[in-house]
């Protein structure tokens, strides 16, 4: 990671949690801003988890390091796919997981997790009590190589563990797996190759993750990998102001531009790609106000998408406290 200081050290002012329901508020001292540049590696291979207030990368991992994520709350039961790899799942129904299968019909029937992060819009859906088997496409690595298929049958969930069965497409290699929930994290990540892995940082320690993710386009209807920014849904919220003068954006701008809880509230469309120039252009007039888990507010905008050597996937963005 490269950090470029534009003015000086950042100091933020803690705002009361009641501000969520009492905007507008008096103007607060804004402190100083900074510009930060991070690179996601060749083939956008890395996921970068960031704390905007400190301007630091809290954690980094290859996008191939995990496959599934399990909701860690005591009453949590949702199962998420690794959308950074275009993972999909096909509900085969309550079939025998040990019988050989094929992918005929998967193209039309497969599902993705909604990019909004809505836990009720997942490929697995509400699997509880169904005994359904899902054919899971593990998607692609940073070089575009297919990572294969697995059959998964969720078998149970308690306040502390998930249990499931996993097998190869032909039904061989059946294993029963128990995943203990990590109470420090909103989701507990799991790799078919390595078991439970510490991917998502502890809840409240990060605001955004720079990553590829699966977006659903509708014209044409196509799930597709995009590169952008997802937020810590449930712990951070985002307001988006377009055609804005970054220097003059204040917290009161959220009156006309309400906060969103969507995971993709920042998303990917702060940049556009030109097939004529084969290059990306960043729209610096889009400003985002980010409220983190501690109640601090920062505004941010993107300035570039290329590194010093012209490498793509190196977003440069400006952050200032409100």
N, C-alpha and C positions, 0 to 999 in steps of 0.2 A: 504494500500500500504506500502511496505517496501522498503526503499532506502538504498543501501549499497555503501558508498563512498570508492572508491578504491585508489584515489590519493588526490583529493582535490576539491575545488570549481571549477565549470565550467566557463570558460570565452570564448566567441566566438567572431569572427571577422566578421563584416558585410562586405559582398562582393557586389560589384556593380551588379545591375541587368543585365548589359551588358555581364556578364560572361557567360550567357546562350549561347551566340553566338560567344564567343571568347576563348573557351578552346583550348589549355591548358593555365593555368595561373601561375604566379610565386607562389612558395610555401608560404602559409600564416602561421602565428603562430597558433598552434593548440589548445593551452590551455590545460586544464586537462580533463580527462575522468571520467566516473562514471559507476557503475553497478547498475541496477534498477531491482527490482522484484515486480511483481504485481500478484494478484490472482483473477481469474474470478468467484470464488464461486462454490458451489456444482452444478453439472449439467451444468457448464459453463453458469450460469444464468445471469451474469453481462456483460455489455458492458462498457469498460474503454476507455475514450477519453483522449489522452495524448498530451502534448507539450514536444517534445524531447529536445528542447534547455534548458528548465528549469528542465526537468526530473520529471514533476508533472502530476498527473491525474487531468485534468481540470473538468471532469464531469463523473459521474457513474450512470447507470440506469439498472434496470432489462430488459432483452431482451423482456419481455412480456409487457413492458410499452407503446408500440406503434404498430400500424398496417400498416399505409400508410404514405408516405412522399411526399410532393408536392413541386415542384420546385418554389423557392421564388422570382426569378428575375421577373422584371416587364413584360418581354416577355416570362416567363417560363410557360410551360404547361405540363411537364412530371410528371407522377405519378409512384412512386416506392413502391415496396413491402418490408416488413421487412424480408430480407433474412436470418436473424439469426434464424428464426423459420421454415425454409423450406416452406415459403409461396409460393403459386402458384395461377395463375388466368387462367380461361377458358373463352374465348370470345364466348358468346352464340349468338351474332348477335343482331339485333334490335327487340328483343322479348318483350313481355309484362312482366315487372318486377313483377307484382302482381300475375301472374299465378304460380301455384305450379311447382317446378322443381325437378330434380333428378341428380345424379352424373354419370349416365351411359354414358360412353365415355370420362369422364374427365381424366382418367388415361393417355390416348394417346394424348389428345388435350390440356392439361394444359401447361402453360409456366412459366418460372422463369425469373427474371431480370438477365441479363448477369453479371457474377462476375467482369467483367472488369469495370463496372460502366458506360459503354457507354449509354448515355441517349436515343439513338435511338435503343437500344436492350432491351426493357422492355416488361414485360408481357402485360401491357395495350396497348403498342404501341401508335400510333397516333389516339386517340379516338375522336378527334375534329370533330364535324359535323356528327357523325355516329349514335348517339342514341343507341349504343351497350350496352348490359348488360353483365357484367362479373361475373362469379361465382368464388368467392375468397375463397380459402382454407386458414384459418388463421394459419395453421401449428401446431407446438407443443411447449409446455412449457419446462422448464428445467428438468422436470421429465418424459418427453416423452408423456404427455397427450395431446390428440388432442384438439384444441381450437375452432373447429367448422367451419361453413361456413357462408358467406354473399353474397348477390347479390348486385352489385354496378353498377350504371349507371351514368357516368360523364355527366353533363348537361351544363357546361360552365366554362370559365376562363376569367378573365380580368387582368389588371395590378396589381390588389390588392386582388382578391379573386378567389377561386375555388368553384364551386357548384356541388353537386352530390346527387343522391338518393341512399338509402340503404334499403334492406329488407332481411327478413329471406329466407331460401331456399324454403319454401312453399308459399312465396309471402306475408306473413303477416308482420305487423309492419313497413310498409313503412314510411320512414322519408326523408325529404329534408334537406340537410346539407350545410352550408356555412362555408368555412375555409378561414380566412384572412391570407394572406402571411406575414410571418415574415421576413422583409427585412434584419435583422441582420444575418440570417442564410441562408445557401445555400438551405436547404430543411426545410419545415415546417412540423413537425410530427403530426400525428393524431391518436387517439385511438377511436375505436368504443364505448368503455365504458366511456371514460373520455374527449372526444373532443380533442382540440389542446393541445399538451404537449411539454414542452421545452426539447427535447432530444439532437439533434445535437448542440454542442456549437456554439457560434457566429463564423462566417467565419474568418479564419486567426488566431484563438486562439488555434487551435489544429493541429496536424500533422498526427497522426495515431489513430485508434481505435482497441483495442484488443477485438475480438468478434468471435462468430460463424457466418458463412455465407454459402450460398448455392453455391456450385461449380458444374459445369456440367462435369461429366465424360463421356467419349465416348466409352470406352471398359470395361464393357458394357455401353450402353447409359443410364445414370442414374444421375438425380440431387441428390446431397447428401450433408449433413451438414458436414462442416469441421470447424476446429478452427484455427484461425490465426490472421493476421493483415491486415487491410484495411487502405488506405491513404485518405487524404482529396483531392479527385480528383478535379483538377482545381486550387488548392492552393498549392499543394506539388507535387514533382515528384521524382522518384526513379531510381537509377542505381544499378544493381545487379552484383557483382563480385564474381565468384566462385573460389574455391581452392586458396583463398587469405590469406596472412599474415596480420592480422588486423593492426598490428603496422605500417606496411609499406604502407598501402593503402592511396593514396592521391587523390586530386581532378582530377589530370591528368588521373587517371584510367578510367574516364568516356569517354575518347576518344575511347577506345576499347569496352566500356560497356555503350552505350548511355542511357540517361534518358528515363524513360517510364512514361506516364500519366495514366496508368491503375490503377484502384482502388485496384486491387489485385496484384500489382507489388511486394509486399512483400509476401503476401499470406500465405499459410499453409505449404509448402513443405520444410521449413528449419528444419523440424523434420520428422522422419519416425517411424512407429509403427511395432514392431515385434510380430507376433502371437506366436512365440516360447517362447519369454521371457515375453510376454504381457506387454511390456514397450515401452516408447518412447525414441528415441535417437535424440539428436540435432546435426546438422552439423555446427560447429563453424567456418568452413572455408568459409562459405557464408557471404559476407559482403555487406551491403546496404549503399549507399550514399543517404541521404535524403536532398532535398532542400525545405525549408519551404516557407511560404507566404512572409516572410520578406527578403528572399534572403540569409538566413544563411544556411550553409551546415554542416551536421553531418554524421558521419559514425556509423553504428551499426551492431552488430552481436548477435546471440542468444547463450547462454551458457548452459541453463538447462530448463526443463519444469515441474519440481517438486518443491514443497515447502519444508520447513524444516521438516515437518511431513510426507513427502512423498505424499502430496496431488497433484493430477494432475491439469493442467490448471493454473500453476503459472510460467509463463515465466520469466526467468532471462536473461537480455540482457545488453550488454555493449554499451555505447554511448560515442563518443568523437567528439568534433568540428573539422572542417577542416578550 
